[in-house]
Amino acid sequence: MPHLRLRGLPEAAVIDLSRSLLRDLAQICNVDQQGFTLDWVPSVSYRDGMPDLSITQVEMLWFPKDPHTHQLVECTIREAVTLAYPELKSLSVMFIELDPSTYFRNGAHF
């Protein structure tokens, strides 16, 4: 069920990440990697009227997890993104917790 949204990365880097990152995250979270969704959100940030290519963001939308899991997942994402995109300058990883009672799949909530 976790959803990853990646911004500020070239599509080729996201394709590369899709080959191993979801498997690694599934092992940490003890879930099937097929339950993950990885979305590339093509975007350009701007600063002072100019494109700012230094900003890379990863949003992880998921059900509440403990701080240790957050740390392991952040480290895994950071290492994978750095490997897939060596030009990386700055990476923000944001965890957005979803309430299972407000999340529906195929008409049923969790």
N, C-alpha and C positions, 0 to 999 in steps of 0.2 A: 503494500500500500504506500510506502513512502514515495514522494514525488520530489525529484530534483529539478531545479530550474537553473540553467547556466547562462550567464550573460557576460559579454565582454571577452568572449573567446571566439576564435575562428571555427567554422563548422568542422574542419578537418580535425581539430583538437578534440571536439566533442565526440566525433565518430570514434576516434582513438580511445577516448575515455570509456565509451560504451562497451568496449571489448573486455575490460577487466574490472572497472570500478564497481559496477553493480554486483558482481560476484563477491568482491572483497567486502562491500558493505553488507551484503546478505549474510556473510559469515559472522560479522560482528554482531548483527542484529538477530541472528538465528532465525532467519526467514528465507523463503524461496526467492531467488533473484528475479523470477518472473513477476513477483509482486511489485517490483520497483518500476517507476516511470522516470525516464530521463528526457527532459525537454531542453532543446537549444532555443534560446530566446535571442535572436539577432538584434543587437542594439548598439547604439553609439552614445557614449556620455559626452557632454560638452562642458567646457570651462572657459570662461572669458571669450565666448564666441567661437571657440576652436574645438575640434574633436579631441577628446581626452582618452587615449587608448591605454592608459595606465590602470584602469579600474576593471577588475574581474570580480564577479559576484556569483556565489552559489547559494541558492535558497533550498533548504530541506524542509518540506512540509510533511509532518508525520505525527503520530500519536505520542503522548508524553513518554520520555525516556529519562533515565537517571543521568546525572552529570558525568559519570565515568564513560557511559556510552557516547554522550555528546563529544567528549574529548577524543575518544578513539576514532569516531567518525570524522571529526574535523581534521585530525592528523592524516587519516587515510585519504580524504578528499584533497588536502593541501599537497601531499606527496604526489598523488596521481595527476593533479592539474599542473604542478610544476614540471613533471616529467613530460606530459603531453604538450605543454606550452612553455618552452624554455624562456620565451620573451616576457614571461609574467613579471609584473612590477609590484602589484598589490592585489591581495586576495582577501575578500570578505566572505565568510561562511556564516549564514544566518539560519537558525533553527526556528521554525514556525510550528508551534504545537497545535494540533487539531483536536477537537473534542469528538470522540467516537460517536456520541449521540447525534452529532450534526453532520456526520459524514455518511453519505449514501452511495452504494454501488448496486446498480441494477434494482433499485427500489427498496433495498434493505440497508439499514444502518448497522454500524458495527457495535 
